[in-house]
Amino acid sequence: MAPTPADRTISPTSRRSFLAAGLTGGAVLGLGGLLAACGSSSTTPDAAAPAGGSSPDQKSVKQGGDDYATVIEQMKAFGTDAAPGVYPRTVKHALGETVVPAKPVRVVVLDTGELDNVVALGIQPVGVVYTDGSKAMPSYLKDKVGSPANVGTINSLNLEAIAALKPDLILGSQLRAQDQYASLSKIAPTVFSIRPGYPWKENFLLNASPFGLQAEAEALLAAYRAAATAVGARLGDKKPTVSPLRFMPGKTRLYAGLSFIGTILADIPIPQPKIEQVKELAVEISPEQIDKADADWIFYGVYGTPSSTNQDAVLGGALWKTLGAVKSGQARPVPDETWFLGLGVLAADAVLADLKGYVAPGA
């Protein structure tokens, strides 16, 4: 399909006019209150946009779990058929087609998954956003990411800061920033996935396509799958159940099948408790229901600071101490930045390493 006006490469003159007209004064635009914490905007998983690259109402990207297969299937058509090193190239994505005139070297990423993806490909972005829970670079990427500029948070992009970096590519998602897509496309060629989270492998391949690095991304995914299979083989037929628990401001979640961590457990495979075997991002429970988190192993993370959540109250409570995993010493804290926020292959590798060390030592 033909690129829309917003997708076409914008001339330097047009970009200067846009900045003069619309970005003077440090405009900071919000993303409509989307959650930054979990690879999704709600406790329910997000549905696919209609096929064909159209721009639906953002609410249609956030419907029931039965759309998992639709999202994955639609993303199979994303990317480019241009050979490595051939430019200009056209990249098909969630909001249409974008022409990338030359190999990008100044990249801005708008979410944790995109950050993980470009760093995995050996690219140091010039601009990044942070989550509301942490304004620091994820520690597992610090030695690889360089010194990118802060261009806001996932929920509040600073378009002036993005434009000032003179990027030649912007990577994000329809779920996070659909409302800002037209403005971002006036700054630089912009490529959007449908959503972060469970389609993280498809998102990686899409993010690799503007650079012509799909083969490299495939190789990294193949290595991840082999490592997951090795953990599963070490566990044998009697695999323990694992419950991913997360403390967040105002809520406590058990992460389910349509989550980043859920896909990793499925790839091994390691079963989750029945309550988590649903086509949802997560199941929310109250502190009084913490017994529903019980499994052979409980791995818990905290979004932001523990004091902003009910973590200390739950872990110090009488009910927590009755759980089988707690009694056996198999309830362990894990890094939120990889288990729940990483959303990319480097984070997935780190999660596998944690699981290997805990539940399958010697794998």
N, C-alpha and C positions, 0 to 999 in steps of 0.2 A: 504494500500500500504506500501511497505517497506520503512523505513527511508532512506533518501539520506545520503551519507557520512558526509555532513555538519550538518545533524540533529542528528546524533548519539552522545551519551555522549562521550566527549573527556577526555582522561585520564589525570591526573595531569602532567605526563611527556610530553605528546603532547602539553598541554597548555604552559608549560615552554619553549618548543622549539619554539612554535609560538611567544611567547613574545620576546624571544631572537632574532629571525629572523626578525620579522616584526614590533615591536612596540618600539624598542629602539629609543630614541631621541624625544619622545613626539609627535608621529604622530597624526595629527588632520585631519580627512577626512570629506569633504563636502558631502552634500546630493543632489548635482546636481541642486541647486537653487530653491528647493521647498519652497513655501511660508509657513511660520510658523504661520500665523496669524489667520487662519479661519477654521481649520479642513479640509482643502483641499489645493491642490496645484495650483488651477487656479479658474477663475470665473465660469468655467463649472464644473459640478459634475463629479465624477470619476467612471469609469466602473469597473466591476468585472474582476478579473483574470480568465482565463479559469478554468473550474472545474477540480478537480483531484489533486490540489496542485502543479501544474507545476509552473515554474518560467518564466512568460512572460516578454517581453520587458516592461520597466516601463511605457512607453507611453500608453500601452494598458490598464493601470489602470486609465486613465484620459480622458475617452471619454464621450459620451452623456448621458443625464439624463434618457433615457429609460432603462438604466442598473440598476436602483435602485432596481427593483424586483429581478434581477439576483444576485446582491450583497447579499441581505437579504436571498435569497433562498440558495445560496452557503454556507452562514455562518451557516445555520441550521445543516450542516454536520460537523461543527468544534467542537472541544472540546474533551472529553474523555468519555468512558463508564466505566472507573474504579470507583469502589465504594469509598466513602470518606475514607481516611486513608490508602488506598491500594497503595503501591509503589513497584517497579517502575510503572509508568503509561505513556501511550503514548497519546500525545495530537495532534490532527489533526488541522492544521491551514492553513493560506494562502500560505505558501511555503513548505508544506509537512507535515511530522509527526516528532515530537520531543519526545524523551524519557526523562522523568523527573525521576531521580533515587530515590529521597527522597523528602519529603515535603520541599519546598524552604523556606529559612529564610533570605537569602541575595539577595534582588531583586533590579535590576536596571530598571528604567522606562524611555522610550525614547520619551514620549509625554505627554501633559497635561491630556489627557483622561486616559492613563494608570496610571498616578499619582493619579487622582481622584479615579479610580477604586480600586487600592490596599488600599488606605487610607480608603475608604468606607468599606472594608473588615477587617479593624483593623490591617493592615500590614504597618509598617514603612519601606519604601525603604532605601537602603544604598546609592543609587546614583540616581540623577535626571538630566534631561536636562532642560534648560530654553528656553523661546522664545526669538527671537531677539528684541521684543518690551519690555521685562522686564526680568531682571536678578534676580528678587526677588521671593521668594516663594509666591504663591497666598495667600492672607490674609485669605480667607475662610478655608484654610487647615492648617494654621500655628500652631494651638493648637493640631493638630492630627498627623502631619507628622514626627515629630522627627527632626533629624539633618542630613539629607542626604548630601552626597558630590556632588559637581557640576561636571558633566561629559560632559560639553559642551552645545551646543544649539541644538534645533531640526534640524537646518540646518547644523550643524558642530559638529559631535560626536568626542569626545576625547577617542579613543579606549584604549590608554595607561591608562588613568584614570579609565576607566571601568574595565580593567583587574586588576588593582592594588587593586580594592575592593574585588576581589575574589568572584564574585557573583555566586549564584547557579541557577539563573533564570534571563533572560532578556526579557522584554515585549516591543513590538513596533509594527510597521505596515509596510506592503509592500510598501505603497505609500511613506512613509517618508524615509525608509532606506533599500530598497531592495538591493541596491548595496553593503551594508555593512553586509548583512545577513551571508554570509559564514564566514567572519572574526569574527563576534559576536558569531556565533555558536561554534567557536573554543575556545572562552572564557568561555561560559556557555550555557546550554540548552536555546534556544531562540524560542519564540512563537510570531508570527506575525498575526495581523488582516489584512484584505484587505486594510482598510483605516480608518482614524478617521472621526468624523463628524456624519452624519445622522444614521449610524448603531451603535450608541453608546450603545444601549441596548444589541445587540448581542456581541459587543466587551466586555462588562462587564462580560457576561457569559463565554466568551472565556478566559478572564483574570483570572476568578475565578477557572477555571478547573485545572490548575497545583497544586492548593492548596486544591482541593476537597471541595471548598466552593460554589459550584453552587447553592445549596439550599438557602444559605444566600444571594447570589446575587439576586435570584428570589424573595426572601422576600422583599428586598429593592426596587426592581422594582415594585412589587405589591403595596407597600406603596406609591411610587411615582404616580402610575396610579390612585390610590384611591384619592390622593390629587388633581390630575389634574381634575378628574371627579367632585370633590367637588367644585372646582373653576367654572367649567362649569355649574354646577347645580345652583350655586348662581347667575350666570349671566342670566340664563333663556334663552328664545328663542331669545331675541333681543340683540345679542352679539355685542360689539363694534369691529371695525376693529383696528388692531394693526400693526404698521410698524416698524420693527427692522432696524435701521439705524446705519451704522458704518463708522467712519472716519479713514482712513488709509493713510500712506505715499503714495502720488501719486494717490490715488483713493478714491471714496466714494461709499459705497455699501448699497443696500437694500437687506436684507437677505430673501431668498425664501424657498421653500418647502424642498429642499435637503440640509438643514443645521441643525445644532444642535437646534438652537432656533426655526426653522421652525417645527421640529418634536414636540417640546413642545407645541407650539401654536395649532398644529393639534390634540394633545392628549386631549386638554381641552374640546372641540375645540373652538378656537378663529379665525375668518377669517382674512386674510390679504388683502390688496388692490390688485386689479386685476393685476397690474404690477408685483407683487411678487408671483402670483399663477402660477408658472412655475416649470418645473422639472430641476431646476438649484440650485446651491449653493446660488447665489446672482445675482442681476442685478446692473451693474455699471452705475452711473449717474454722470453728471458734476455738478459743483456748480450752473450753470444756469438752471439745471433741478431739483433743490431741491424740487420744488412743487410736483414732482412725489412721494415724500415720504409722502405726507399728508394722514392722516387717523384719526380716532377718537382719537387714542393715537399714539404718536411717542416715541419710546425708543431708545436713541442713546448712543453708546459707542465709545471710541477712542482707537486705538491700538498704544501703545507707548506713547509718549508725544504729547499733543495737538499741540505744536509748529511745529512738524514734519508733520502735516496734515493741511487740510484747514478748520478745525472745527471752529476756531475763526472767520475766514472770512465769513463762511456760517451763523453761528449763529448771527453774527453782521450785516448781510446783510438785505436789504429791502425785498427781496423775502421771506426769512424765516419768517419774521414778518407777512406775509399775510396768512400763513397756518392756517387752522382751528384749528388744535391741539395746535398750538402755541398761538393763540388768546384765546383759552379756558383754557390755563394753563395745557394742557395735553401732552406737549412735555417734557420728563424728561430724565436726564442722568442716565445711569445704569452702573454697573461694567462690564468692558470688560472681566475680568478674569472669570466671571461666565457665562454671557450671550453669549459670543462668543468664549471663549477659554476653558471653563471648560470641556466640552465633556464627562461628567460622571454624575452619579446619584446624587452626592452631589451638584454639580453645578446646575443640573436640579431642585433639591429641593429648592435651593436658588433662582432660577429664578421664580419658582412657588410662593414662598413667596413674591417676589417683585410684581408679577402680581396680586396676591391676595390683597396685600395692596393698589395697585393703582386702578385696574379696578373692583375688587370684594371685597371691604372691608366688613368684617363680614362673609366671606365664611369659 
